């Protein structure tokens, strides 16, 4: 398993982000906003990104273009996203990135219609990505149509495409009311990416916490991922201030946790 991070949770400046990556001892980056705040993948300076990654000998673990965040019943929206998806896939090919993170659609439509539309959209995305040998990893997020591991597993069952897998976010599943252990069990063998954040429910709602300081249970998550044979990225999402300081602490904990699990194996 590779410790990486979602860079724009601290900075959208790639030079600073790569400096933090090396300083914190991480092995790769997940790219979303790169450059200015409005420079969202794939509308970025590809040549500059490729050169800076090469100079830092840094792994691009995934890119996140913000795709499939609208309602699945909004066919025109996701058809337009599919029409421009090749831009993202070409970016991945140019920077040798093996994964694209996509959302799991907003809710709001009649369930059966929305499920069929989501299945169709993701299957078509998988077909496009397969031509490049790139995996589409679908992220579970609270407030979306598939916020838990179990809901995401059901969606992937329906899609049934070898290039469409899960981007597992246990903190988001917990916010949606699912035990992260149950969600991960439902996704066994189908996880292509893991987003690492932490937090805890309070009487006033969800409270973000630094990695491994909340109630997600990251030691158990990493142990089960190891048992499942997962070898992919674990991407830190830094949501607590001061972010550079919390990022260093979180990266250190993630690296130590991975080492501990390897030693115990």
C-alpha positions as CSV (number, residue, x, y, z in Angstrom):
1,X,0.0,0.0,0.0
2,X,1.2,3.5,-0.9
3,X,0.8,6.6,1.3
4,X,-0.2,9.5,-0.9
5,X,-2.4,12.6,-0.4
6,X,-5.0,14.9,-2.0
7,X,-2.8,17.9,-2.6
8,X,-5.4,20.8,-2.9
9,X,-6.6,20.1,0.6
10,X,-3.5,22.1,1.6
11,X,-2.4,23.9,-1.6
12,X,-3.2,24.0,-5.3
13,X,0.4,25.1,-6.0
14,X,2.0,21.9,-7.3
15,X,5.5,23.0,-6.4
16,X,4.6,23.5,-2.8
17,X,2.5,20.3,-2.8
18,X,5.4,18.3,-4.0
19,X,7.7,19.9,-1.4
20,X,5.2,18.8,1.3
21,X,5.0,15.3,-0.2
22,X,8.7,14.8,0.0
23,X,9.0,16.5,3.5
24,X,6.2,14.3,4.9
25,X,7.7,11.1,3.4
26,X,4.7,10.3,1.2
27,X,5.1,8.4,-2.1
28,X,2.6,10.0,-4.4
29,X,-0.2,12.6,-5.1
30,X,-3.8,12.7,-5.9
31,X,-4.5,15.7,-8.2
32,X,-7.7,17.7,-8.3
33,X,-7.1,21.5,-8.4
34,X,-3.6,22.2,-9.7
35,X,-2.3,25.7,-10.3
36,X,-4.9,28.3,-9.4
37,X,-8.2,27.6,-7.6
38,X,-10.0,27.4,-10.9
39,X,-7.5,25.1,-12.6
40,X,-9.3,21.8,-12.2
41,X,-8.2,18.5,-13.8
42,X,-8.1,18.1,-16.8
43,X,-7.9,21.8,-17.6
44,X,-4.4,22.2,-16.3
45,X,-0.9,22.8,-17.6
46,X,-0.1,19.2,-18.6
47,X,3.5,19.8,-19.7
48,X,4.3,21.6,-16.4
49,X,2.7,18.9,-14.3
50,X,4.5,16.1,-16.1
51,X,7.9,17.9,-15.8
52,X,7.4,18.7,-12.1
53,X,6.3,15.1,-11.3
54,X,9.3,13.7,-13.2
55,X,11.8,16.1,-11.4
56,X,10.4,15.0,-8.1
57,X,10.3,11.3,-9.1
58,X,6.8,11.4,-7.8
59,X,3.9,9.0,-8.5
60,X,0.6,10.4,-9.7
61,X,-1.7,8.0,-7.9
62,X,-5.0,9.4,-9.2
63,X,-6.7,12.4,-10.8
64,X,-10.1,13.8,-9.8
65,X,-12.0,15.8,-12.4
66,X,-15.2,16.2,-10.4
67,X,-17.2,13.9,-12.7
68,X,-20.6,12.4,-12.1
69,X,-21.4,14.7,-9.2
70,X,-24.8,15.6,-10.6
71,X,-28.0,13.6,-10.5
72,X,-27.9,10.4,-12.6
73,X,-31.3,11.2,-14.0
74,X,-29.7,14.4,-15.5
75,X,-28.8,12.4,-18.6
76,X,-27.6,15.5,-20.6
77,X,-25.1,16.4,-17.9
78,X,-23.4,13.1,-17.7
79,X,-23.5,12.6,-21.4
80,X,-21.6,15.9,-21.7
81,X,-19.1,14.7,-19.1
82,X,-18.6,11.5,-21.0
83,X,-18.1,13.5,-24.2
84,X,-15.1,15.3,-22.6
85,X,-13.9,12.4,-20.6
86,X,-11.2,11.6,-23.2
87,X,-9.4,14.8,-22.1
88,X,-9.0,13.4,-18.6
89,X,-7.9,10.0,-19.9
90,X,-5.3,11.6,-22.2
91,X,-4.0,13.6,-19.2
92,X,-3.6,10.4,-17.3
93,X,-1.8,8.8,-20.2
94,X,0.6,11.7,-20.5
95,X,1.5,11.7,-16.8
96,X,1.3,7.9,-16.4
97,X,-1.6,8.0,-13.9
98,X,-3.5,4.7,-13.5
99,X,-6.8,6.0,-11.9
100,X,-9.5,8.5,-12.3
101,X,-11.7,9.3,-9.2
102,X,-15.4,10.0,-10.0
103,X,-18.4,10.7,-7.8
104,X,-21.3,8.4,-7.3
105,X,-24.0,10.8,-8.5
106,X,-26.4,13.0,-6.5
107,X,-29.8,11.7,-5.4
108,X,-33.1,13.3,-6.1
109,X,-34.7,11.1,-8.8
110,X,-36.9,8.0,-8.6
111,X,-34.5,5.2,-7.3
112,X,-34.9,2.7,-10.1
113,X,-34.5,5.3,-12.9
114,X,-31.5,6.8,-11.2
115,X,-29.8,3.4,-10.6
116,X,-30.2,2.4,-14.2
117,X,-28.8,5.8,-15.4
118,X,-25.8,5.6,-13.0
119,X,-25.1,2.1,-14.2
120,X,-25.2,3.1,-17.8
121,X,-23.0,6.2,-17.3
122,X,-20.3,4.3,-15.3
123,X,-20.3,1.4,-17.7
124,X,-19.6,3.8,-20.6
125,X,-16.9,5.5,-18.6
126,X,-15.3,2.1,-17.9
127,X,-15.4,1.3,-21.6
128,X,-13.6,4.6,-22.5
129,X,-11.0,4.1,-19.7
130,X,-10.3,0.5,-20.7
131,X,-8.9,1.7,-24.0
132,X,-6.2,3.5,-22.0
133,X,-5.8,0.8,-19.4
134,X,-7.0,3.2,-16.7
135,X,-9.3,2.4,-13.8
136,X,-12.4,4.4,-13.0
137,X,-12.7,4.5,-9.2
138,X,-16.1,5.5,-7.8
139,X,-16.1,7.4,-4.5
140,X,-18.8,7.1,-1.8
141,X,-19.7,10.4,-0.3
142,X,-22.3,11.5,2.2
143,X,-25.2,13.3,0.7
144,X,-24.8,11.5,-2.6
145,X,-26.8,8.6,-4.0
146,X,-24.3,5.9,-2.9
147,X,-22.8,7.2,0.3
148,X,-21.8,3.8,2.0
149,X,-19.7,0.9,1.1
150,X,-22.8,-1.3,0.8
151,X,-24.5,1.1,-1.6
152,X,-21.4,1.4,-3.6
153,X,-20.9,-2.3,-3.8
154,X,-24.5,-2.7,-5.1
155,X,-23.8,-0.1,-7.8
156,X,-20.6,-1.8,-8.8
157,X,-22.5,-5.1,-9.0
158,X,-24.9,-3.5,-11.5
159,X,-22.1,-1.9,-13.5
160,X,-20.1,-5.1,-13.7
161,X,-17.1,-3.7,-15.6
162,X,-13.5,-4.7,-15.0
163,X,-12.3,-1.1,-15.3
164,X,-14.8,0.3,-12.8
165,X,-14.0,-0.2,-9.1
166,X,-14.4,1.5,-5.7
167,X,-12.7,4.6,-4.3
168,X,-13.4,3.7,-0.6
169,X,-13.9,6.6,1.8
170,X,-14.7,5.1,5.2
171,X,-15.1,8.5,7.0
172,X,-17.8,9.4,4.5
173,X,-19.5,6.1,5.0
174,X,-19.4,6.6,8.8
175,X,-21.0,10.1,8.4
176,X,-23.7,8.4,6.4
177,X,-24.4,6.0,9.3
178,X,-22.5,2.9,8.2
179,X,-20.0,1.0,10.3
180,X,-16.8,1.3,8.2
181,X,-15.9,-2.3,8.9
182,X,-19.2,-3.4,7.3
183,X,-18.7,-1.1,4.3
184,X,-15.2,-2.4,3.7
185,X,-16.4,-6.0,3.9
186,X,-19.0,-5.3,1.3
187,X,-16.3,-4.0,-1.1
188,X,-13.9,-6.8,-0.6
189,X,-11.7,-7.3,-3.7
190,X,-13.2,-4.3,-5.4
191,X,-11.2,-1.4,-3.8
192,X,-9.0,0.5,-6.3
193,X,-8.3,3.5,-4.1
194,X,-8.7,4.6,-0.5
195,X,-9.3,8.1,0.8
196,X,-8.0,8.7,4.3
197,X,-9.8,11.2,6.6
198,X,-11.1,10.9,10.1
199,X,-13.8,12.3,12.4
200,X,-16.5,11.6,14.9
201,X,-20.2,12.2,15.3
202,X,-21.2,14.8,17.9
203,X,-24.5,16.2,19.2
204,X,-23.8,19.1,16.8
205,X,-23.0,17.0,13.8
206,X,-19.8,15.5,12.3
207,X,-16.5,16.8,13.6
208,X,-13.4,16.5,11.4
209,X,-10.4,15.1,13.2
210,X,-6.8,14.5,12.1
211,X,-6.0,11.1,10.6
212,X,-6.2,8.3,13.3
213,X,-7.6,10.6,15.9
214,X,-11.3,10.0,15.2
215,X,-13.6,7.0,15.3
216,X,-13.2,5.5,11.9
217,X,-10.9,2.8,13.2
218,X,-8.0,3.2,10.7
219,X,-5.8,0.4,12.2
220,X,-8.6,-2.1,11.6
221,X,-9.2,-0.7,8.1
222,X,-5.6,-1.0,7.1
223,X,-5.3,-4.5,8.5
224,X,-8.4,-5.7,6.6
225,X,-7.2,-4.0,3.4
226,X,-3.9,-5.9,3.8
227,X,-5.8,-9.2,4.3
228,X,-7.9,-8.5,1.2
229,X,-4.6,-8.1,-0.8
230,X,-5.0,-4.4,-1.4
231,X,-1.8,-2.9,-2.8
232,X,-3.0,0.5,-4.0
233,X,-2.9,4.1,-2.6
234,X,-4.1,5.4,0.7
235,X,-4.7,9.1,0.0
236,X,-4.8,11.6,2.9
237,X,-7.4,14.3,2.9
238,X,-6.4,17.1,5.2
239,X,-9.5,18.8,6.7
240,X,-8.2,20.2,10.0
241,X,-6.3,23.5,10.6
242,X,-3.4,24.2,10.6
243,X,-3.3,22.1,7.6
244,X,0.4,21.9,6.9
245,X,1.1,20.9,10.5
246,X,-1.8,18.4,10.6
247,X,-0.7,17.0,7.3
248,X,2.8,16.2,8.6
249,X,1.3,14.6,11.7
250,X,-1.2,12.6,9.7
251,X,1.4,11.5,7.1
252,X,3.6,10.3,9.9
253,X,0.8,8.3,11.5
254,X,-0.2,6.7,8.1
255,X,3.4,5.7,7.3
256,X,3.9,4.2,10.8
257,X,0.6,2.3,10.5
258,X,1.5,0.8,7.2
259,X,4.9,-0.3,8.5
260,X,3.2,-1.8,11.6
261,X,0.8,-3.8,9.4
262,X,3.7,-5.0,7.2
263,X,5.7,-6.1,10.2
264,X,2.8,-8.0,11.6
265,X,2.1,-9.9,8.4
